[in-house]
Amino acid sequence: MKFSRKQTAAYGLGAVGKDMVYALSSSYVMYYYNQILGISSTFVGLILMIARVFDAVNDPFMGIIVAKTRTKYGKFRPWILSGTILNAFMLYALFAAPQNLAGSGLNLYFAVIYILWGVTYTMMDIPYWSLIPAVTNEPKDRESMSVVGRTCAGVGNALITVFAMRSVQLVGGGIDKASERSGFAWIAFAVGIIFIITETILFFAIKEKPSKKEEEVKTASISDMFRALFANDQAMVVVITIVLINTALYITSNLLIYFFKYDVGGADWASSQMLFNMVGGAAQILGMMILYPALRKKMTNEAIFKTCLVMEIIGYALILAACFLGLANNMAVICGAGLFVFLANGILTVLTTVFLSATVDYGELKTGKREESVIFSMQTFVVKLASGLAVFLSGIGLDLIGLVGDDSTEGTIVAQSASTINGLRLLMTVLPILGLVAAMILFRKKFKLTDEKIVSMNTELRERRGEANA
């Protein structure tokens, strides 16, 4: 069974909507609660890490629940739609904190709402990615759908990272705290509506394969589920690699707004940030849609993966060098260096999904059980873990370098000390480089699902199922 063109388009549209939601939360929750509402950046990071620990329990349970679901609409789509509606409400609540809350009350509100946001996002994200290996068994089809999903997710992410801050100021009517607070609430509301529309289209467009009756009685128990997670060594390698790569990018995305506001500066700093994010978003999509297919004709996936890790490290090094050479305000130089980072990252996001899909086959060969929901629940968890880890490190870092927030209600930008600016530059580049180097070492030493191995696994599984001549 393959995705039709209509289903492919719906799947891609669903990725746009869900990543608009995720990008708004992952990129701006620190800024909203720290700079606008005045909560300590370390506290915000701590809450995000606590939420990730909660997700460590919630995600595998969600995988179990999805695997046991049997409805006339399938086991994935009902959760995609219901999770979307609930998550849209939580997104609005996250960026529309009540005006009368302050102090411990505001801290408690943030902690509860953010955890609920994570729970409801998990409800739809695990089933969304599980559709790929559940609908098609062909490696090339999975690769194609991974490109579609990740490319369209990149579009959704780019729409937020490029236009969100400028839109917040325009909708809110200014650059002071009150205007930005109002603007974030309206943007969150609009993104939530778009999210519901895109996932509703996906719900009606994609038809799942009917579940076999014997599969219904073979659903793993909770203990079996955790055992399966740790038994699949290749899934664990890919998962840890995803954590390292995404942590690097999320550290950058969380600190970029501070970099442009306090280092690049100027009354129109949001426009400079928008330009950089526009270049980055376009580069990610270009990497997924054009550069990756071109490289794929000449190189193996594992060779492309290693090359992209090196490219991303070079990009971060160039940004750091530009800052210390007095070129932080030169947008041509900064955007040029950013191209290396975002082109490479776009391809890496595709390949990690391709590799993760392959670990489903790998696990089936080892254990005799096919655990799409389990494996992809790991992806959902680790991406959120990376986001939480990145914000936690960013929050502690911002407090350690002594960044001073704006107290003015007129939008005046507070001047930061030279040591604070240099510390911000180092946080934004050196921490990601360390994470990417660790990812390279792990991948080179432990990953073994080469192109040849993936083809041989698929052939063996087809023979086991009696599909050799299909």
Buried (B, 14 or more C-beta within 10 A) or exposed (E): EEBEEEBBBBBBBBBBBBBBBBBBBBBBBBBBBBBBBBBBBBBBBBBBBBBBEEBEEBBBEBBBBBBEBEEEBBBBBBBBBBBBBBBBBBBBBBBBBEEEBBEEEBBEBBBEBBBBBBBBBBBBBBBBBBBBBBBBBEBEBBBBBBBBBBBBBBBBBBBBBBBBBBBBBBBBEBBBBBBBBBBBBBBBBBBBEBBBEBBBBBBEBBEBEEBEEEEEEEBBEEEBBEEBBEBBBBBBBBBBBBBBBBBBBBBBBBBBBBBBBBBBBEEEBBBBBBBBBBBBBBBBBBBBBEBBEEBBEEBEBBEBBBBBBBBBBBBBBBBBEBBEEEBBBEBEBBBBBBBBBBBBBBBBBBBBBBBBBBBBBBBBBEBEBBBBBBBBBBBBBBBBBBBBBBBBBBBBBBBEBEBEBBEEEEBEBEEBEEEBBBBBBBBBBBBBBBBBBBBBEBBEEBBEBBBEBBEEBBEBBBEEEEEEEE
